[in-house]
């Protein structure tokens, strides 16, 4: 089970830290708020696809990006 997601400089997210509820978590927001990029970051971290640096936020300090997942502790 996915417990936590921490994103830094991934697409539109400068810094985002999400702790998921063990039962259900809903991701809602207006258009262009970053919902799809949040899902894309999970897929990128889990499968390393697509490869490359195309997801690094343009204004990223030092060009560094990270996506961290905590799964089952």
PDB file as gemmi writes it, atoms N, CA and C in Angstrom:
CRYST1    1.000    1.000    1.000  90.00  90.00  90.00 P 1                      
ATOM      1  N   UNK A   1       0.836  -1.171   0.000  1.00  0.00           N  
ATOM      2  CA  UNK A   1       0.000   0.000   0.000  1.00  0.00           C  
ATOM      3  C   UNK A   1       0.886   1.241   0.000  1.00  0.00           C  
ATOM      4  N   UNK A   2       0.520   2.212  -0.772  1.00  0.00           N  
ATOM      5  CA  UNK A   2       1.233   3.478  -0.834  1.00  0.00           C  
ATOM      6  C   UNK A   2       0.888   4.312   0.397  1.00  0.00           C  
ATOM      7  N   UNK A   3       1.918   4.690   1.160  1.00  0.00           N  
ATOM      8  CA  UNK A   3       1.693   5.436   2.397  1.00  0.00           C  
ATOM      9  C   UNK A   3       2.025   6.918   2.266  1.00  0.00           C  
ATOM     10  N   UNK A   4       3.103   7.220   1.531  1.00  0.00           N  
ATOM     11  CA  UNK A   4       3.542   8.614   1.456  1.00  0.00           C  
ATOM     12  C   UNK A   4       4.236   8.874   0.123  1.00  0.00           C  
ATOM     13  N   UNK A   5       4.075  10.091  -0.376  1.00  0.00           N  
ATOM     14  CA  UNK A   5       4.715  10.534  -1.609  1.00  0.00           C  
ATOM     15  C   UNK A   5       5.328  11.898  -1.356  1.00  0.00           C  
ATOM     16  N   UNK A   6       6.595  12.031  -1.665  1.00  0.00           N  
ATOM     17  CA  UNK A   6       7.263  13.327  -1.531  1.00  0.00           C  
ATOM     18  C   UNK A   6       7.895  13.674  -2.874  1.00  0.00           C  
ATOM     19  N   UNK A   7       7.508  14.837  -3.407  1.00  0.00           N  
ATOM     20  CA  UNK A   7       7.964  15.278  -4.722  1.00  0.00           C  
ATOM     21  C   UNK A   7       8.716  16.592  -4.563  1.00  0.00           C  
ATOM     22  N   UNK A   8       9.839  16.696  -5.261  1.00  0.00           N  
ATOM     23  CA  UNK A   8      10.582  17.951  -5.291  1.00  0.00           C  
ATOM     24  C   UNK A   8      10.958  18.239  -6.740  1.00  0.00           C  
ATOM     25  N   UNK A   9      10.539  19.406  -7.222  1.00  0.00           N  
ATOM     26  CA  UNK A   9      10.858  19.889  -8.573  1.00  0.00           C  
ATOM     27  C   UNK A   9      10.417  18.939  -9.678  1.00  0.00           C  
ATOM     28  N   UNK A  10       9.261  18.348  -9.523  1.00  0.00           N  
ATOM     29  CA  UNK A  10       8.693  17.469 -10.545  1.00  0.00           C  
ATOM     30  C   UNK A  10       7.554  18.212 -11.218  1.00  0.00           C  
ATOM     31  N   UNK A  11       7.725  18.507 -12.501  1.00  0.00           N  
ATOM     32  CA  UNK A  11       6.769  19.277 -13.287  1.00  0.00           C  
ATOM     33  C   UNK A  11       6.358  20.539 -12.537  1.00  0.00           C  
ATOM     34  N   UNK A  12       5.093  20.737 -12.216  1.00  0.00           N  
ATOM     35  CA  UNK A  12       4.688  22.002 -11.609  1.00  0.00           C  
ATOM     36  C   UNK A  12       4.890  22.026 -10.096  1.00  0.00           C  
ATOM     37  N   UNK A  13       5.280  20.915  -9.501  1.00  0.00           N  
ATOM     38  CA  UNK A  13       5.414  20.833  -8.052  1.00  0.00           C  
ATOM     39  C   UNK A  13       6.833  21.182  -7.597  1.00  0.00           C  
ATOM     40  N   UNK A  14       6.962  22.282  -6.874  1.00  0.00           N  
ATOM     41  CA  UNK A  14       8.253  22.632  -6.296  1.00  0.00           C  
ATOM     42  C   UNK A  14       8.540  21.718  -5.107  1.00  0.00           C  
ATOM     43  N   UNK A  15       7.554  21.583  -4.232  1.00  0.00           N  
ATOM     44  CA  UNK A  15       7.661  20.676  -3.093  1.00  0.00           C  
ATOM     45  C   UNK A  15       6.257  20.230  -2.706  1.00  0.00           C  
ATOM     46  N   UNK A  16       6.060  18.937  -2.639  1.00  0.00           N  
ATOM     47  CA  UNK A  16       4.761  18.380  -2.274  1.00  0.00           C  
ATOM     48  C   UNK A  16       4.996  17.144  -1.430  1.00  0.00           C  
ATOM     49  N   UNK A  17       4.303  17.055  -0.322  1.00  0.00           N  
ATOM     50  CA  UNK A  17       4.419  15.911   0.586  1.00  0.00           C  
ATOM     51  C   UNK A  17       3.001  15.443   0.893  1.00  0.00           C  
ATOM     52  N   UNK A  18       2.662  14.229   0.454  1.00  0.00           N  
ATOM     53  CA  UNK A  18       1.308  13.687   0.623  1.00  0.00           C  
ATOM     54  C   UNK A  18       1.380  12.427   1.471  1.00  0.00           C  
ATOM     55  N   UNK A  19       0.585  12.373   2.520  1.00  0.00           N  
ATOM     56  CA  UNK A  19       0.443  11.154   3.303  1.00  0.00           C  
ATOM     57  C   UNK A  19      -0.933  10.576   2.990  1.00  0.00           C  
ATOM     58  N   UNK A  20      -0.939   9.361   2.467  1.00  0.00           N  
ATOM     59  CA  UNK A  20      -2.174   8.738   2.029  1.00  0.00           C  
ATOM     60  C   UNK A  20      -2.879   8.043   3.187  1.00  0.00           C  
ATOM     61  N   UNK A  21      -4.187   8.135   3.195  1.00  0.00           N  
ATOM     62  CA  UNK A  21      -5.008   7.449   4.178  1.00  0.00           C  
ATOM     63  C   UNK A  21      -4.973   5.954   3.866  1.00  0.00           C  
ATOM     64  N   UNK A  22      -4.971   5.091   4.863  1.00  0.00           N  
ATOM     65  CA  UNK A  22      -4.925   3.650   4.583  1.00  0.00           C  
ATOM     66  C   UNK A  22      -6.175   3.118   3.882  1.00  0.00           C  
ATOM     67  N   UNK A  23      -7.281   3.856   3.965  1.00  0.00           N  
ATOM     68  CA  UNK A  23      -8.516   3.389   3.327  1.00  0.00           C  
ATOM     69  C   UNK A  23      -8.710   3.980   1.939  1.00  0.00           C  
ATOM     70  N   UNK A  24      -8.719   5.299   1.832  1.00  0.00           N  
ATOM     71  CA  UNK A  24      -8.943   5.943   0.539  1.00  0.00           C  
ATOM     72  C   UNK A  24      -8.436   7.386   0.580  1.00  0.00           C  
ATOM     73  N   UNK A  25      -7.861   7.815  -0.507  1.00  0.00           N  
ATOM     74  CA  UNK A  25      -7.418   9.201  -0.652  1.00  0.00           C  
ATOM     75  C   UNK A  25      -7.922   9.700  -1.995  1.00  0.00           C  
ATOM     76  N   UNK A  26      -8.576  10.843  -2.003  1.00  0.00           N  
ATOM     77  CA  UNK A  26      -9.069  11.451  -3.239  1.00  0.00           C  
ATOM     78  C   UNK A  26      -8.175  12.637  -3.584  1.00  0.00           C  
ATOM     79  N   UNK A  27      -7.790  12.717  -4.845  1.00  0.00           N  
ATOM     80  CA  UNK A  27      -6.991  13.833  -5.339  1.00  0.00           C  
ATOM     81  C   UNK A  27      -7.927  14.699  -6.175  1.00  0.00           C  
ATOM     82  N   UNK A  28      -8.225  15.892  -5.684  1.00  0.00           N  
ATOM     83  CA  UNK A  28      -9.136  16.794  -6.379  1.00  0.00           C  
ATOM     84  C   UNK A  28      -8.513  18.177  -6.469  1.00  0.00           C  
ATOM     85  N   UNK A  29      -8.948  18.940  -7.463  1.00  0.00           N  
ATOM     86  CA  UNK A  29      -8.468  20.300  -7.620  1.00  0.00           C  
ATOM     87  C   UNK A  29      -8.866  20.838  -8.973  1.00  0.00           C  
ATOM     88  N   UNK A  30      -8.656  22.130  -9.177  1.00  0.00           N  
ATOM     89  CA  UNK A  30      -9.019  22.745 -10.454  1.00  0.00           C  
ATOM     90  C   UNK A  30      -8.094  22.268 -11.576  1.00  0.00           C  
ATOM     91  N   UNK A  31      -8.490  22.588 -12.784  1.00  0.00           N  
ATOM     92  CA  UNK A  31      -7.689  22.261 -13.954  1.00  0.00           C  
ATOM     93  C   UNK A  31      -6.303  22.886 -13.839  1.00  0.00           C  
ATOM     94  N   UNK A  32      -5.292  22.153 -14.247  1.00  0.00           N  
ATOM     95  CA  UNK A  32      -3.899  22.604 -14.259  1.00  0.00           C  
ATOM     96  C   UNK A  32      -3.346  22.839 -12.855  1.00  0.00           C  
ATOM     97  N   UNK A  33      -3.856  22.093 -11.875  1.00  0.00           N  
ATOM     98  CA  UNK A  33      -3.371  22.226 -10.497  1.00  0.00           C  
ATOM     99  C   UNK A  33      -2.228  21.253 -10.198  1.00  0.00           C  
ATOM    100  N   UNK A  34      -2.042  20.235 -11.064  1.00  0.00           N  
ATOM    101  CA  UNK A  34      -0.959  19.282 -10.865  1.00  0.00           C  
ATOM    102  C   UNK A  34      -1.406  17.882 -10.482  1.00  0.00           C  
ATOM    103  N   UNK A  35      -2.689  17.586 -10.620  1.00  0.00           N  
ATOM    104  CA  UNK A  35      -3.195  16.259 -10.263  1.00  0.00           C  
ATOM    105  C   UNK A  35      -2.573  15.170 -11.141  1.00  0.00           C  
ATOM    106  N   UNK A  36      -2.536  15.390 -12.423  1.00  0.00           N  
ATOM    107  CA  UNK A  36      -1.963  14.393 -13.335  1.00  0.00           C  
ATOM    108  C   UNK A  36      -0.471  14.241 -13.131  1.00  0.00           C  
ATOM    109  N   UNK A  37       0.227  15.323 -12.837  1.00  0.00           N  
ATOM    110  CA  UNK A  37       1.667  15.211 -12.611  1.00  0.00           C  
ATOM    111  C   UNK A  37       1.956  14.460 -11.319  1.00  0.00           C  
ATOM    112  N   UNK A  38       1.072  14.552 -10.350  1.00  0.00           N  
ATOM    113  CA  UNK A  38       1.213  13.761  -9.125  1.00  0.00           C  
ATOM    114  C   UNK A  38       1.139  12.270  -9.466  1.00  0.00           C  
ATOM    115  N   UNK A  39       0.157  11.890 -10.255  1.00  0.00           N  
ATOM    116  CA  UNK A  39       0.028  10.494 -10.669  1.00  0.00           C  
ATOM    117  C   UNK A  39       1.211  10.071 -11.547  1.00  0.00           C  
ATOM    118  N   UNK A  40       1.653  10.960 -12.422  1.00  0.00           N  
ATOM    119  CA  UNK A  40       2.792  10.680 -13.286  1.00  0.00           C  
ATOM    120  C   UNK A  40       4.067  10.456 -12.465  1.00  0.00           C  
ATOM    121  N   UNK A  41       4.219  11.204 -11.373  1.00  0.00           N  
ATOM    122  CA  UNK A  41       5.408  11.046 -10.532  1.00  0.00           C  
ATOM    123  C   UNK A  41       5.433   9.662  -9.880  1.00  0.00           C  
ATOM    124  N   UNK A  42       4.279   9.172  -9.475  1.00  0.00           N  
ATOM    125  CA  UNK A  42       4.203   7.827  -8.886  1.00  0.00           C  
ATOM    126  C   UNK A  42       4.608   6.783  -9.925  1.00  0.00           C  
ATOM    127  N   UNK A  43       4.060   6.909 -11.126  1.00  0.00           N  
ATOM    128  CA  UNK A  43       4.392   5.969 -12.198  1.00  0.00           C  
ATOM    129  C   UNK A  43       5.886   6.050 -12.546  1.00  0.00           C  
ATOM    130  N   UNK A  44       6.424   7.278 -12.595  1.00  0.00           N  
ATOM    131  CA  UNK A  44       7.839   7.465 -12.924  1.00  0.00           C  
ATOM    132  C   UNK A  44       8.734   6.812 -11.878  1.00  0.00           C  
ATOM    133  N   UNK A  45       8.427   7.021 -10.596  1.00  0.00           N  
ATOM    134  CA  UNK A  45       9.244   6.448  -9.523  1.00  0.00           C  
ATOM    135  C   UNK A  45       9.144   4.919  -9.486  1.00  0.00           C  
ATOM    136  N   UNK A  46       7.971   4.393  -9.766  1.00  0.00           N  
ATOM    137  CA  UNK A  46       7.752   2.948  -9.675  1.00  0.00           C  
ATOM    138  C   UNK A  46       8.311   2.181 -10.869  1.00  0.00           C  
ATOM    139  N   UNK A  47       8.311   2.807 -12.058  1.00  0.00           N  
ATOM    140  CA  UNK A  47       8.698   2.075 -13.269  1.00  0.00           C  
ATOM    141  C   UNK A  47       9.887   2.671 -14.011  1.00  0.00           C  
ATOM    142  N   UNK A  48      10.309   3.887 -13.619  1.00  0.00           N  
ATOM    143  CA  UNK A  48      11.381   4.609 -14.306  1.00  0.00           C  
ATOM    144  C   UNK A  48      11.067   4.824 -15.785  1.00  0.00           C  
ATOM    145  N   UNK A  49       9.804   5.053 -16.079  1.00  0.00           N  
ATOM    146  CA  UNK A  49       9.380   5.318 -17.459  1.00  0.00           C  
ATOM    147  C   UNK A  49       8.462   6.521 -17.471  1.00  0.00           C  
ATOM    148  N   UNK A  50       8.566   7.415 -18.368  1.00  0.00           N  
ATOM    149  CA  UNK A  50       9.660   7.482 -19.336  1.00  0.00           C  
ATOM    150  C   UNK A  50      10.956   7.900 -18.670  1.00  0.00           C  
ATOM    151  N   UNK A  51      12.040   7.556 -19.299  1.00  0.00           N  
ATOM    152  CA  UNK A  51      13.360   7.874 -18.764  1.00  0.00           C  
ATOM    153  C   UNK A  51      13.766   9.281 -19.166  1.00  0.00           C  
ATOM    154  N   UNK A  52      14.775   9.786 -18.492  1.00  0.00           N  
ATOM    155  CA  UNK A  52      15.294  11.093 -18.859  1.00  0.00           C  
ATOM    156  C   UNK A  52      14.956  12.155 -17.838  1.00  0.00           C  
ATOM    157  N   UNK A  53      15.200  13.386 -18.221  1.00  0.00           N  
ATOM    158  CA  UNK A  53      15.028  14.511 -17.304  1.00  0.00           C  
ATOM    159  C   UNK A  53      13.911  15.462 -17.737  1.00  0.00           C  
ATOM    160  N   UNK A  54      13.031  14.995 -18.584  1.00  0.00           N  
ATOM    161  CA  UNK A  54      11.956  15.833 -19.102  1.00  0.00           C  
ATOM    162  C   UNK A  54      10.958  16.295 -18.058  1.00  0.00           C  
ATOM    163  N   UNK A  55      10.954  15.694 -16.882  1.00  0.00           N  
ATOM    164  CA  UNK A  55       9.992  16.062 -15.851  1.00  0.00           C  
ATOM    165  C   UNK A  55      10.538  17.076 -14.851  1.00  0.00           C  
ATOM    166  N   UNK A  56      11.805  17.424 -14.970  1.00  0.00           N  
ATOM    167  CA  UNK A  56      12.386  18.380 -14.027  1.00  0.00           C  
ATOM    168  C   UNK A  56      11.729  19.740 -14.209  1.00  0.00           C  
ATOM    169  N   UNK A  57      11.307  20.308 -13.108  1.00  0.00           N  
ATOM    170  CA  UNK A  57      10.670  21.624 -13.097  1.00  0.00           C  
ATOM    171  C   UNK A  57      11.643  22.652 -13.672  1.00  0.00           C  
ATOM    172  N   UNK A  58      11.192  23.473 -14.577  1.00  0.00           N  
ATOM    173  CA  UNK A  58      12.064  24.431 -15.269  1.00  0.00           C  
ATOM    174  C   UNK A  58      12.769  25.383 -14.325  1.00  0.00           C  
ATOM    175  N   UNK A  59      12.131  25.779 -13.247  1.00  0.00           N  
ATOM    176  CA  UNK A  59      12.719  26.717 -12.297  1.00  0.00           C  
ATOM    177  C   UNK A  59      13.463  26.001 -11.174  1.00  0.00           C  
ATOM    178  N   UNK A  60      13.766  24.734 -11.351  1.00  0.00           N  
ATOM    179  CA  UNK A  60      14.386  23.938 -10.285  1.00  0.00           C  
ATOM    180  C   UNK A  60      15.766  24.471  -9.928  1.00  0.00           C  
ATOM    181  N   UNK A  61      16.015  24.573  -8.645  1.00  0.00           N  
ATOM    182  CA  UNK A  61      17.323  24.988  -8.157  1.00  0.00           C  
ATOM    183  C   UNK A  61      18.334  23.875  -8.420  1.00  0.00           C  
ATOM    184  N   UNK A  62      19.341  24.175  -9.211  1.00  0.00           N  
ATOM    185  CA  UNK A  62      20.385  23.190  -9.484  1.00  0.00           C  
ATOM    186  C   UNK A  62      19.965  22.058 -10.403  1.00  0.00           C  
ATOM    187  N   UNK A  63      18.764  22.123 -10.968  1.00  0.00           N  
ATOM    188  CA  UNK A  63      18.308  21.086 -11.878  1.00  0.00           C  
ATOM    189  C   UNK A  63      18.065  19.743 -11.219  1.00  0.00           C  
ATOM    190  N   UNK A  64      17.829  19.737  -9.903  1.00  0.00           N  
ATOM    191  CA  UNK A  64      17.603  18.476  -9.191  1.00  0.00           C  
ATOM    192  C   UNK A  64      16.126  18.216  -8.998  1.00  0.00           C  
ATOM    193  N   UNK A  65      15.775  16.956  -9.145  1.00  0.00           N  
ATOM    194  CA  UNK A  65      14.406  16.527  -8.969  1.00  0.00           C  
ATOM    195  C   UNK A  65      14.427  15.247  -8.147  1.00  0.00           C  
ATOM    196  N   UNK A  66      13.406  15.056  -7.305  1.00  0.00           N  
ATOM    197  CA  UNK A  66      13.311  13.780  -6.597  1.00  0.00           C  
ATOM    198  C   UNK A  66      11.850  13.418  -6.387  1.00  0.00           C  
ATOM    199  N   UNK A  67      11.609  12.136  -6.427  1.00  0.00           N  
ATOM    200  CA  UNK A  67      10.297  11.575  -6.127  1.00  0.00           C  
ATOM    201  C   UNK A  67      10.562  10.400  -5.187  1.00  0.00           C  
ATOM    202  N   UNK A  68       9.969  10.459  -4.007  1.00  0.00           N  
ATOM    203  CA  UNK A  68      10.159   9.396  -3.022  1.00  0.00           C  
ATOM    204  C   UNK A  68       8.816   8.799  -2.651  1.00  0.00           C  
ATOM    205  N   UNK A  69       8.776   7.488  -2.650  1.00  0.00           N  
ATOM    206  CA  UNK A  69       7.562   6.763  -2.273  1.00  0.00           C  
ATOM    207  C   UNK A  69       7.847   5.946  -1.016  1.00  0.00           C  
ATOM    208  N   UNK A  70       6.879   5.923  -0.131  1.00  0.00           N  
ATOM    209  CA  UNK A  70       6.942   4.992   1.001  1.00  0.00           C  
ATOM    210  C   UNK A  70       5.806   4.010   0.803  1.00  0.00           C  
ATOM    211  N   UNK A  71       6.175   2.756   0.715  1.00  0.00           N  
ATOM    212  CA  UNK A  71       5.201   1.698   0.483  1.00  0.00           C  
ATOM    213  C   UNK A  71       5.307   0.677   1.604  1.00  0.00           C  
ATOM    214  N   UNK A  72       4.220   0.428   2.268  1.00  0.00           N  
ATOM    215  CA  UNK A  72       4.168  -0.563   3.361  1.00  0.00           C  
ATOM    216  C   UNK A  72       5.290  -0.381   4.373  1.00  0.00           C  
ATOM    217  N   UNK A  73       5.462   0.860   4.852  1.00  0.00           N  
ATOM    218  CA  UNK A  73       6.443   1.136   5.906  1.00  0.00           C  
ATOM    219  C   UNK A  73       7.829   1.246   5.373  1.00  0.00           C  
TER     220      UNK A  73                                                      
END                                                                             
